[in-house]
Amino acid sequence: MENRILVIDDDTDICLLLRRFLTKNGFEVAIAHTGATGLATLEEFRPDLVLTDFRLGDMDGTTILTNIKEKFPSVPVLIITGYSDIKIAINVMKQGAYDYITKPLFPDEILLTIKKALKASQEASEADTTVEVTNTTSSPTGSRRKSSTQAQYIFGEGPESVYLYKQVDLVAPTNYSVLIYGESGSGKEAVALEIHKRSKRANGPFIAMDCGAISKELAASELFGHEKGSFTGAVGQKIGHFEMANGGTLFLDEVGNLPYDVQMSLLRVVQERKLRRIGGNREIDVDVRLIVASNERLIEAARKGKFREDLYYRFNEFSIDVPPLRDRRSDLLTFAQFFLDKTNAELSKQVKGFTPEVERAFKEYPWPGNLREMRNIIRRSTLLTEGDKIDIRTLPFELINYDRLLFLEPNNPSLPEPSPYTSYEAPAPSIPAKVVPAPKVDLKSAALEAEYEMILNVLKQVNFNKSKAAQALGIDRKTLYNKMKNINLSN
């Protein structure tokens, strides 16, 4: 049976061309030139997919998308839009559109996107009618998830993770430069690699360069290459990262660390798509998609004079924020199991999971090192585990004694050193005498006084259990620690 496609566009020529092309490729096609006509046709034609322009004469894409999803929620909707409307495309994706197609329209891209949407819709329908669906296969990302032992990165299933995946899915097929923000260890390079894998350059090279790990003197050579004898120590010709990534993707991590003069050379290469090796005279054409990452906002660095503002705007065609692990609490155990599965495969072990004590410790720990820290901890614990579950004894000292380390007096060697194999409950700290400031009547002082009293009362009620206190106050533990330090409650 042929799949039915409804095309809604106020451009008659586009409608006719799409109908002719899609009919040749085995689809049954209906067309409509207004939003109202399209919605009426929807009821009669009952399509398997809707392809609609965002800007119609009588209504916009958001309105027509809402109406389609109310009547036929399982029908995938593809939005036709222009490159200038990328923010609009992101918004309609959030509201339920499957994907977007940018003008000018390319037949192969349209056909590929339609087939992906229909396949995803069919798989979702099959999943809904299956009696037994295991937790390992059902996820917001559907069939696009790989098994843990095959995948290099897992996005998770919480709201933050689903939104991150949608952004990757959205920008990957384009040729936009992408700016990725995130803390160290949060998975910025893995996200960049996923964008590359889902792009039209997937068969080309993916080259990563850590700009923070290269000396200022060598940065230009690493990026652009050099000719023999171009400087002291240049004993041979060197191919730079741009040439190595030709036809593929170049990922520059911590790009804000590049020297200012190298940034100027980089801007020229990005603009002209040509480079010269250091000491060379020949211009070399390069076709590279750039993905850059930073743990600080580059616009702020530009305002401080540390980063070229024009280069920032070149990079910032699309930006993605990778949330820290502490903000992805609903996915903590999913990530932990992912790293455990990979480590089992690496070590040929059969560790099945984690004890309740370990799961509780994972949920309470703030993970300052993010996913990188979790991966290393689980690799260590898996190696130490002899049974079928990782227990508290295999966790590192700093994780199971995190509370104690925060409140430990730095110059007090008399405090006993707890065993790394037993969990330690931090003793209730002594309450310091409040420092009464000079009489001062202002709103800030009153607020600090009230905050002191509230935090102190809650801590007493929960016997100085910081996790319970933070929960009772409606804040996370890190915020609580900062507030306690500010009001002299951290000793």
N, C-alpha and C positions, 0 to 999 in steps of 0.2 A: 504493500500500500504506500502511495506517495505521501511524503510529508507536505503539509499545507503551510504556506507562508503568506502572511498579510503584510503588504508594503504600504506605508502611509507617508506620502510626501506631496507637497504642493507644487513641486516641479514635475510637469507632465513628462518631459524627456527622460528624467531619472527613473520615473516609475516604469516607463516603457522599456528602457534598457535593462532594468533589473528584472522585469518580468520575462523578457526574452532570454536573458542569461540564466536565470534560475530555472526556467522551464526546460532549457537545454540540458540542465544538470539534474533533471528528474524530479523537480518540485512542482506542486500545484500552487499557483500564485493568484492572489486577488490583490487589487490595488485600490487605494482611496486617496483623494487629494485634499481632504480636510480632516481635522480631528473628529468632528461629529460624524462624518461619513464612515471614518475608520471604526469608531465604536459601534456604529450600527452594523457594519459589515462583520465585526467581531462576533456578534450574537448569531448571525446566520451562517458564516463561513467556518467558525470554530477552528482557528488555525493552530498548528503545533508551535509556531514561532511568529513573533511580530517584529518587523523591521521598520522603525519610524524615525523621521527627521525630528530633531528637537524643536526647531523653530517652524511652527505651522502658522497659517494665517489666523485661525480662530482659537488656538490654544497652544500652550508650550508643552514640552516633553514631560515635565513633572506632572502636569494635570492628566495627560493621556496615560502616563505610566500608572498613576494612582487608580484611574478608572479600570484599566486592564487588570491590575492585580486584585482589585475588589471582586471582579467577575470571574477571572480565570487565574488564580494565584500561581498555578504551576506552569503557566505558559511563559517561556523565556522571552524577554524583550531586549532587542538590540537598538541602541540609540545612534543615529547618524548626527555627527556634530563637526564643527570646525576645530582646527588646532588652537584657536584663540579661546575656545570654551572648555579648556581642560578642567577648570574648577567645577564647571557645571557637570561635566562627565563624572567627576568624583562624587558629587552630590546625588546624581541619579543612580549611581552604583550603590550608594548607601541605602537608597529608597527601594531597591529591589531589581534594578536593571541587571541583566546578566553581564553585558559588556557594552562597549561603544566602538564605533567605526568612524574614523576621521576622514574628512574631505581633503583632497580629491579621492574618490572611491577607486579601489583597485580590485578587480574581479577575484583574483586568487585569495586576497585577504578576506573579502566578504564570504567567499565559499568556505574557507577554513574556519572562520569565526562561527558561521551558521552551523557547520557540522559539529564543532565543539559544544555549542549551546544545546543542540538537539541530543547529543550523546549524554551530556550531563543531566538533561531533563529526563531522558529515558532511564538512566541509572538511578536517579532519585526516585522515579516512579517504581522501579523494581525493588528498591530498598524499602519503600513504604508498604509493599505488598508481601514482603518476605516475613515469614513467621518468626524465624530466629535470626536476629541481627546481633553480631558480637560487638562489644565496645571497641575492639581494636580496628574495626573497619568503618564504624559510623563516626563521622566528624563533619564539621562545617565545611571542610575542604573536599569532602567526597572522595572520588576516585583518584584525585591528584596526590593524595598522601601515599608515600612509599612505606614499606615495612621499616622498623627502626634500624635493623642491621644494614639496610641499603642506603637510607637517607643520610645526608651529611648534616642536616639541620631539621628541626621540627618546630612548627609554628604554634602548636598547642590548640586548644579549643575554647579558651576563655574569650570574652569580648574584645580585649586588647589584641589578642593573637589573631582573631578572625579579621579584625580591621586591618592589621598589619599585612595579612595575606592578601586581602582585597586590594590594598595599595600596590603590592608587588605584582599581582595579577593584572592590575590596571596599566601600570607603566611599562611592564616588561616588553610587550610587543612593539612599543614605540622606539624611536631612536633618541629620546630625550636624555640629556645629562641628568644624573640623579645625585642629590645631596642627602646623605644619610647621617642623622644625628643619633648619638647614643653613648652611654657610659662605656668605659673599658670593659671588655669581656661580655658585652650584651649580645653579640652576634652580628655586628655590622658587616663583616666580611662574608659571613654565611648568607646574609640577606642579599648582598651584592651578587654573590655567585648564583643564588636562586633567580635573580632578575636576569642574569646572563643566560642561564639554562632555559628560561621561558621566553627568550627573545629570538629574533630572526638571525641573530649572530651565534646561536647555540653551538654551531659546528666550528666556529672560530675559536681562537685562544682566549683564555681568561688569565690575565696577568695581574698579580697583586703586588703593590709596593707600599711598604710602611715608611712614610716620610719622616716619622719621628725617630726611626732607628738608623737613619743615614746621616753622615756628617754633612755640614753645609758645603764643604768643599767638593764632595762627590755627588751631591744631589743632581746637578745639571747633567753630569756624565751618566748617571743611572737612568735619567729620564730620556735624554736625547742621544746618548752614545758619544763616542769620540773617535778621532782618527789617530793613527800611530804617531807619536811624537808631538801631539798637540799640547801637552804639558808634562812636567816632570813626573815620571812614573807611568806615562802612557806608552807602554812597551809594545802595544799591539792595537789593532782596531777593535772597538767595542760596540756592539749593537745595544741600543737603549731600550727601555721598557715600551716606549711608543711603537717602535718598529716591531718588537716582539709581539705586541698586541694587535698588529695590523689585521683588519678584517674581523676583529673580535672586540673584547671589552678590556679596558684598563681601569683597575681599581686602585685609587690613591687613598690610603688610610692616613688619618691625622694630617690632612693636607695643609692645615694651618701652620705646621712646622716648617714648611718650605721657606727658604730665604727669599727676601723681597725681590732680589734681582732675578732669581729663578722663576718667581711668579710672573714677572714681566715676559720672560721667554715662553713660559707656559701659555700665557694669554695669546701670544702670537700664533703658536701652534694650534690652539683651540679654534681661533678665528679663521686661519688660513688653511688648516689641514695640511700644512707642510712643515718640515723641520730641516735643520742643518745640524749634523753632528759637530761637536766641539772640534775646531781646527779644520773643518771641512768646508768646501765651497759649493757642493752639489745639494740642491734642494730635493728632498725625498717626500713624496706624497704619502700621507697616512690616513687611513679610514678606521677610526677608533671611536668607540662609544666610551664616554667617561662616566665613571661612578666614583664619587669622592665621599669621604667620611670624616667626621670630626666629633670630638666630645665637648667642644665649645661652639657657641653660635658664631658663625663666621661674620655675620653682619656686625656683631659687637666688636670682633677683632678688627674689622675694617674701620669702624669708627675710632678705634684706638690707634689706628695707623699701622697695625701689624699685618694686615692682609689687604690686598688690592680690592677695592670695591667693585671695579669693573670685572675682575675675575670672578668675584662672588656671584654677580648677576649672570655671568656665563654658565656657571655651575648650577645655579638654582632654577633650572627649568622645572624641576619636580623635587620635592623634599619629602623624606620619610623619617619619622621619629621611631626608633626602636626602644620600647619601654624597658626599664630595668627589671630585673627578676623580682624584686620586692613588690613591684606593681602588678605582677602576674601570678598572684597567690593561687588562683583557681587552677593554674597549670603546673604548679610546683611538682607535684607527684608524677604528672605526665612527663615532664622533662627528666625527672630523676629516673623513671623507668626506661626512658629512651637511652640515657647514658649507660644504664645498667645493661640493657640488651646489647649495646655496642661493645661494652667491656667484656661481657660474657663471650661474645664471638671472638674477641681479640685474645682472651686468655683461655678459651675452651673450657669455661666453667658453666655451671647450671644454677647460679644464684637467682632465686625466683622473685625476691622483693625485699621489703624492709619491715622491721618490727614496728609496732605502734609507737615505741619510744623514739625511734629514728624519725618516723613521719612527723611526730610532734615537734622534734628538734628542728627539722627542716622548715616547718611552718612558722616557727618562732624566730628563726635566725634571719637577719636582714640581708644576707648575701651581698656584701659589698663588692665582691669580685664577679658577681653575676653568673652567667652560664658557664664561663670558663672555670670559675671556682667550683661550681657544682660538679662539672665533669671531672676535674682533678680529684675532688674528694671522693667521688663514687669509684673512680678507678683505683684509688688507694684502698678504699674500704672493701671493694670486691676482691682485691688481691689478698687482703687479710682474712676474709671470711672463709670459714671452713664448713659451715652449715648451708642451709638453703635460703637464709635470710640475713641481710646485713643488720647487725645489732649495734647498740650504742657504744660498745667497747672499741669498735673499729673507727669511730669518728675522731677527727683531730681535736686536740685540746681546745683550740680557739673557738670551735663551734659549740661544743657542749658546755663551755665555761664563758660564753659570751657576756652574760650579765656580770660575772665576777670581774672580767677584764675591764669592763667599763667603769666599775666603781673601785678598782684596785688603786691604792695610793702608790704613786710611782716610786717613792723613796722609802718604802717600808719593807725591808728584807725579812722582818720577823714574821710576816704572814706565811702560813704553811702553804706548801705547794701541793695541790690536790693531785690525785692519781689521774692520768689521762684515760683510765679505763672505767672511771666511775663518774656519774653525773654529779655536778656540784650545785647546790642550792645556795645562792648568795645570801649571807646574813643581812638582816635589816640594818641599814646604816644608821649611825647615830644622827639625831636631828640637830643641826647647828642652830645656835641662837640667831634669831633674825637680826639683820643689821638694819636698825631703824634710821632712815635718812633724816636729814634736817627737815623741819616742817616745810611742806611744800604742797600746795593745793593745786593739783592739775590732773587732768583726765588720765594721763599715762601712768602716773604713780598709783592712782586708785585702781586702774586695771591690773597692774602688776601685783598689788596687794591682794586683790580678789583672786588672781590666778594662783598666787602662792598658797592661799588658804585652801582653795579647791583641790589643788594637786596634793597637798599635804594630807588633807582629810581622806581623799580617795586612797592614797598609799597606805594610810593606817588601816582603812577598812579591809584592804586585801592583803594585809601583812607584808607590804612592800614587794609584792609580786608585780614587776613592771609590765608584764604582758597583760595581766588582768586590769591593771590600772589604765593602761593605754586603751584597752577595749572599753572600759567604763567611761573614759573621757571622750571616746569617739575619735581618737587620733592613732597614728601608728607609733611603734615603739621608738623609732629614731626621733620623731618630733617630741615625744615625751622626754627623751634623754636631753635633747637640746634645751627644752624648757626648764628642766631640773637644773641644768648647768647654769642657765641664765639667772635663776632665782636662788642660787647657792644651795641646792638640795642634792648635789651629786657627790658629796664627800662621804 
